[in-house]
Amino acid sequence: MLIPSISITEFKQLKPDKIKELKSVEVTSNGEHLFTAIIPHGDVYAADIVKMKAEYLGQTANVSGGKDLEELNASLRVSVS
């Protein structure tokens, strides 16, 4: 395994200051990959490079689908009504 794996339950229990201390992790639910949390460490230059690469990968992933938070919330309101 290249990076550690933790459950979404474990991840949600962490406070932001503890998340900042983690290595990058794969977050799973029932053993299924949900997302990879990329947590930069090192000097400002290294952290900026990691952030830039993560943003690029996020944009690439978003091209093929997914919903904005507003769209997701709107679909939840419709299904509840």
N, C-alpha and C positions, 0 to 999 in steps of 0.2 A: 504494500500500500504506500503510495507516494505521500499522501497526507492523511492525518488522522480522521476518523469518522465519529460523529456524535449524533445522538437523536435530537429531533426538534424539541422534545421535552427538556432535555439537558440544556440545549442552547437557549431556550426561552427563560430558563431559571437564572441565567447569568446577567449580572448588571453590566452596563456599558464599560465601566472601568476594568472589569474582569475580561470582557470580550477583547479589549485592546491588548491584553496580556497573552491571549491565545495565539498559537500558531494558526495558520490558515487551516480550515477544516471543511470536510464534506458533511453537510447536514442532511440527515435521513429521517424518513417516517416509515415505520414498519419495514425497515431494511431497504426502502426505495429512495434513491437520490432525489432530494428536493432542490438543493442549491449548494454551491461551494462558496463559503465565506472567505474571501481573500483579505487577510489582515496584515498590512504592511508593517515591517519593523526596520530599524536601521536609521540612518540619517535622513534628513529632509529630501535630499536628492533621490535616494533609493526609494523612499516612500512615494515620491511624485511619479517616478517611473512605473512603479507597481500600480498606482491609481490610474495613470494614463492607459496602461495596457488593459486593466480591468474594464475601464470605460469603453475602450474599443471592442473588447469581447462582448460586453453588454449590448452595445449598439448592433453588433453583428447578430447576436442571438435574437434581438427584438425585431429584426427585419422579417423573420419567418413567422411571427405570431406573438400571441400573448395579449393581455388587456392592460390598459391603464387602470390605476386604482379607482378613478371615477367611473369607468365602464363596469368594473367589477361590482362596485357598490350599487350602481344603477340596476344591474341585473339581479342583485340580491333583493332590492326593494320591490322589483317587479314580481319576483317569485314568491315573496311574502304576502303581497296584496291579494 
